[in-house]
Amino acid sequence: MKKIMVSGCGGKMGRTLSNYICSLKDYELVAGVDPKLSGRSLREVAVDAPDIKIAQTIKEGLASTKVDIVVDFTAPSVVVDNAIECLNNKTPILIGTTGISQENQKKLDELAKKNNTSIMIVPNFAIGAILMMNFAKIAAKFMKSAEIIELHHDTKVDKPSGTAIKTRREMLEATNRLNEENNQNIIPIHSVRLPGLVAHQEVIFGDLGQTLTIRHDTCNRDSFMPGVAMALAKMGTFTGLKVGLDID
């Protein structure tokens, strides 16, 4: 049974994830990290969790018990430092936090390889969102004029979203235009932040006399959980960094 620590366990995604891990037979929630809840019981975020104290930092959490995998749902401002701490501890880390720059991704890849461990960054765990990105890659080969609209709740920090950035990058790669990635006029991304939204994205293609829209809507955070389970199963099976979740 793999032992899991959730970093950011007190957030909306962290609470959903903590409860979900407690329901899985192959995984055990053994630790949580959240500066705002440090010292309080993990049972406050997941009713079936052990009655242990939530740690204030990743370092403290790793020192408190044996951890096989860390899952991070925190913020762009701290996630890179969290990942470095895990990789230096040779503990695989699965990241759902977005907003990590290409430069930092490269550094984390090198560190993971140096320490013979794995790190996975998944911009969107929803299976439907992954299918949306795959469909957009196919459509981009036939309808090369496109724009992306991503819509999220008003508390989402990064803009544009990691899902939109990855969708655009894969569309450019599919059409051999990755060298134009810095030209924001090619497949522009439009960001919307409003209360009432969760996570939504549409890719609109235009061509002679026609349009095609590929859209995915996340109605609640439970939609991310099956993808998390798929990602957890892949952790430790590779060395270095992987970005995105492949559907096998």
SULDAJO-V574943 format. One record per residue. N is the residue number from 0. RES is the residue in one letter. SS is DSSP state (alpha for helix, beta for strand, coil for the rest). OMEGA is omega in whole degrees, -180 to 180 (NA if undefined). BURIAL is b if it has 9 or more other C-alpha atoms within 8 Angstrom, else e. Layout:
BEGIN
n;res;ss;omega;burial
N;RES;SS;OMEGA;BURIAL
N;RES;SS;OMEGA;BURIAL
END
This chain:
BEGIN
n;res;ss;omega;burial
0;M;coil;-179;e
1;K;beta;-179;b
2;K;beta;-172;b
3;I;beta;170;b
4;M;beta;179;b
5;V;beta;177;b
6;S;beta;-172;b
7;G;coil;-173;b
8;C;coil;-178;b
9;G;coil;179;b
10;G;coil;-178;b
11;K;alpha;178;e
12;M;alpha;-179;b
13;G;alpha;179;b
14;R;alpha;179;b
15;T;alpha;-179;b
16;L;alpha;-178;b
17;S;alpha;178;b
18;N;alpha;-179;b
19;Y;alpha;180;b
20;I;alpha;178;b
21;C;alpha;-179;b
22;S;coil;-176;e
23;L;coil;-176;e
24;K;coil;-176;e
25;D;coil;-177;e
26;Y;beta;180;b
27;E;beta;176;b
28;L;beta;-175;b
29;V;beta;-178;b
30;A;beta;176;b
31;G;beta;180;b
32;V;beta;175;b
33;D;coil;-178;b
34;P;coil;-177;e
35;K;coil;-177;e
36;L;coil;-175;b
37;S;coil;-179;b
38;G;coil;179;e
39;R;coil;-175;b
40;S;beta;176;b
41;L;alpha;179;b
42;R;alpha;177;b
43;E;alpha;179;e
44;V;coil;178;b
45;A;coil;-171;b
46;V;coil;-179;e
47;D;coil;-180;e
48;A;coil;176;b
49;P;coil;-179;e
50;D;coil;179;e
51;I;coil;-177;b
52;K;beta;174;b
53;I;coil;-178;b
54;A;beta;179;b
55;Q;coil;-177;b
56;T;coil;175;b
57;I;alpha;-179;b
58;K;alpha;180;e
59;E;alpha;-180;b
60;G;alpha;180;b
61;L;alpha;-179;b
62;A;alpha;-173;e
63;S;alpha;-177;e
64;T;coil;176;e
65;K;coil;-179;e
66;V;coil;179;b
67;D;coil;-178;b
68;I;beta;171;b
69;V;beta;174;b
70;V;beta;-174;b
71;D;beta;170;b
72;F;coil;-177;b
73;T;coil;-178;b
74;A;coil;-180;b
75;P;alpha;-176;b
76;S;alpha;-176;e
77;V;alpha;-170;e
78;V;alpha;-179;b
79;V;alpha;177;b
80;D;alpha;177;e
81;N;alpha;-179;b
82;A;alpha;179;b
83;I;alpha;179;b
84;E;alpha;180;b
85;C;alpha;-177;b
86;L;alpha;176;b
87;N;alpha;176;b
88;N;coil;-178;e
89;K;coil;177;b
90;T;coil;179;b
91;P;beta;180;b
92;I;beta;177;b
93;L;beta;-172;b
94;I;beta;173;b
95;G;coil;176;b
96;T;coil;179;b
97;T;coil;180;b
98;G;coil;178;b
99;I;coil;-176;b
100;S;coil;177;e
101;Q;alpha;180;e
102;E;alpha;180;e
103;N;alpha;177;b
104;Q;alpha;179;b
105;K;alpha;179;e
106;K;alpha;-179;e
107;L;alpha;177;b
108;D;alpha;-179;b
109;E;alpha;-179;b
110;L;alpha;179;b
111;A;alpha;179;b
112;K;alpha;179;b
113;K;alpha;-178;e
114;N;coil;176;b
115;N;coil;178;b
116;T;coil;-173;b
117;S;beta;174;b
118;I;beta;178;b
119;M;beta;175;b
120;I;beta;-178;b
121;V;coil;-179;b
122;P;coil;-178;b
123;N;coil;-178;b
124;F;coil;-178;b
125;A;coil;-179;b
126;I;alpha;179;b
127;G;alpha;179;e
128;A;alpha;178;b
129;I;alpha;176;b
130;L;alpha;178;e
131;M;alpha;179;b
132;M;alpha;179;b
133;N;alpha;179;e
134;F;alpha;-180;b
135;A;alpha;177;b
136;K;alpha;179;b
137;I;alpha;-177;b
138;A;alpha;-178;b
139;A;alpha;-180;b
140;K;coil;-175;b
141;F;coil;-180;e
142;M;coil;-167;b
143;K;coil;176;b
144;S;beta;-176;b
145;A;beta;173;b
146;E;beta;-178;b
147;I;beta;174;b
148;I;beta;177;b
149;E;beta;-175;b
150;L;beta;-179;b
151;H;beta;177;b
152;H;coil;-172;b
153;D;coil;178;e
154;T;coil;178;e
155;K;coil;-172;e
156;V;coil;-173;e
157;D;coil;-178;b
158;K;coil;2;e
159;P;coil;-177;b
160;S;coil;176;b
161;G;alpha;178;b
162;T;alpha;-180;e
163;A;alpha;180;b
164;I;alpha;-180;b
165;K;alpha;178;b
166;T;alpha;180;b
167;R;alpha;-179;b
168;R;alpha;-179;b
169;E;alpha;176;b
170;M;alpha;178;b
171;L;alpha;180;b
172;E;alpha;-179;b
173;A;alpha;-179;b
174;T;coil;177;b
175;N;coil;180;e
176;R;coil;-177;b
177;L;alpha;178;b
178;N;alpha;179;e
179;E;alpha;-174;e
180;E;coil;-178;b
181;N;coil;177;e
182;N;coil;-175;e
183;Q;coil;176;e
184;N;coil;177;e
185;I;coil;-172;e
186;I;coil;180;b
187;P;coil;176;b
188;I;beta;178;b
189;H;beta;-176;b
190;S;beta;177;b
191;V;beta;177;e
192;R;beta;-177;b
193;L;coil;173;b
194;P;coil;-179;e
195;G;coil;178;e
196;L;coil;172;b
197;V;coil;177;b
198;A;beta;-175;b
199;H;beta;176;b
200;Q;beta;172;b
201;E;beta;175;b
202;V;beta;-177;b
203;I;beta;178;b
204;F;beta;177;b
205;G;beta;178;b
206;D;beta;-175;b
207;L;coil;175;e
208;G;coil;-177;e
209;Q;beta;172;e
210;T;beta;176;e
211;L;beta;179;e
212;T;beta;174;e
213;I;beta;-173;b
214;R;beta;173;b
215;H;beta;179;b
216;D;beta;172;e
217;T;beta;-176;b
218;C;coil;173;e
219;N;coil;-172;e
220;R;alpha;176;b
221;D;alpha;-178;e
222;S;alpha;-179;b
223;F;alpha;-168;b
224;M;alpha;178;b
225;P;alpha;177;b
226;G;alpha;176;b
227;V;alpha;179;b
228;A;alpha;177;e
229;M;alpha;-179;e
230;A;alpha;179;b
231;L;alpha;-179;b
232;A;alpha;-179;e
233;K;alpha;-177;e
234;M;coil;-179;b
235;G;coil;180;e
236;T;coil;180;e
237;F;coil;177;e
238;T;coil;-179;b
239;G;beta;-176;b
240;L;beta;167;b
241;K;beta;178;e
242;V;beta;-179;e
243;G;coil;-179;b
244;L;coil;178;b
245;D;coil;175;e
246;I;coil;-178;e
247;D;coil;NA;e
END
